Amino acid sequence: MFEPVENQFVGSLCSLEEYNILYERTWTMFWADEIAIKLDKKKKQLVDDAFSTSGPAHVGSLRGFVIHDIAHKTLLADGLDTRFTFILDDFDPVDELPGVNFDKKIIEAEMGKPLFMAISPDKNKSLADYYSEQIVGSASKAGVHPEYLKNSELYQTGKFNEVIRVALDNATKIREIYKKVTGSERPDNWYPFQPICENCGKVGTTTAVDWDGEQVSYECEVDKVDWAKGCGHKGKVSPFNGTGKLYWRVEWPARMTALGVTVEGEGKDHWVAGGSREMADIIMREIYKYPSPQDIRYEFFVIDGKKMSKSKGTGITADEITDILPVELLRYLLAKNPRKEVDFNPKGVTIPNLFDDYDRAMHAFNKEVDFPDLGRAYEIVQEKGFEPGYRMRFSKVAQAIQMPKIDIFIDAETEKGSKLTKYEIGKLNERIEYARKWLEKYAPADFVFKVLDKEPDIKLSEIQKEFLDKLSAVFNENKTWSGDDLHSAIHEVKKSTDITPQDAFSAIYLSFLGKDSGPQAGWLLASLEHDFVTNRLYNICRSK
Ligand SMILES: [Zn+2]
């Protein structure tokens, strides 16, 4: 419940000190500019990221897309010659088939196959293409348009042949690195490569047991993993041009080397100690002699403290979030600070608070407040041709559109003190659209109200009736009918009556909304016709 007093709507514009504590801010430079100054301006830069196309994308998956896109755009803004590639990891083995409703036997035959060769709910598409299209569509709605590359095609076109050869030649060293980083031992005949079984087509079940410099000998093991069954086939095959793949922990550094990546980050599950990033850095340094790309370690996106799961389908989908937030706000939310976990439950007041934070960043961009990194974040998330300027606070928009007979555009001009620009009108219209969505789906019940056409059946105390009666008399004499005037009138009458603020405001809200809380009372009443208000007060005071 929010208090039935003025300014109930949340999201206070706090001080710099409070803000720094709230957001654990200890720096002033935008994170992507920090990366840019470490890079050589004379050299070409490549920002890269990847996504395993093994299931529907939740909003957490979008974080990597947006963070790398923001890094790319910042590098460009800082004058670096930069490309942005995104790898669709379609060569990973299928280890589950969410949403696929096939015969058990068919599913068994698919488990362990590379994603780009496995069936999907759509007969005409591989599982990889099926999920790739979804995530590429969501990323596009989030304003991310990288050069997409399919991992399978990079293998097939020979792009990885050299890094595969080096990895196989250095199998002994790689086994030692595994032991050092993860503590796990690998046998002397272990190689970092998995051929696609020439008999059953699976890649998740094979183990290479020898490398003679030209071919890899392998076995398709029946019980190698618990999510797929191998066929027992033994074979020998050249490891080049897409006949198989490197294990992920070796593939990642191999790929960054082969593509010449200079900036690539990863989510927390990869950057923890003993994780794949630590291992990738060692492999690049010791095996490939390639300088490790600038890292962007980012925290998880959670809902009420819980990490979302791609396979379990918990949380919000990537598509859903692109529908409830304007694209710049989504980008701002995901990328303003990768080092901070994003905890985003759209229910409640999360969205109005996000708008307030975003507006603060615009004021920082305008140098009206001193948050240099936020101002820069604001600038980088914008599309071309943006104009900072007047914005009506989101919570106020949400109130205004529920008021009868209020012209929000006139109200906005009054608040701004001059005519709105075309751009500002567009932004206000956008806020109206998103405020409607918020009110419909996520706003707490207290924020949603409707002025009742007929008098509600309510019980008021004698003192509340006295208060409303006096108010009605004052309103009858009021020549002007503005929110500010009515606001002052309410306070004057409240002072001259022996009534608590709580009782006074709930009397007004009950009379017009049928509930004991609502938006700023003066503003609410000013949005109604004078006679409607005075008649309602008169009648309520004289009811039993
Ligand atoms: Zn097999």
Boltz pocket constraint, residues with backbone or C-beta under 6 A from the ligand:
constraints:
  - pocket:
      binder: B
      contacts: [[A, 197], [A, 198], [A, 199], [A, 200], [A, 201], [A, 202], [A, 220], [A, 230], [A, 231], [A, 232], [A, 233]]
      max_distance: 6.0
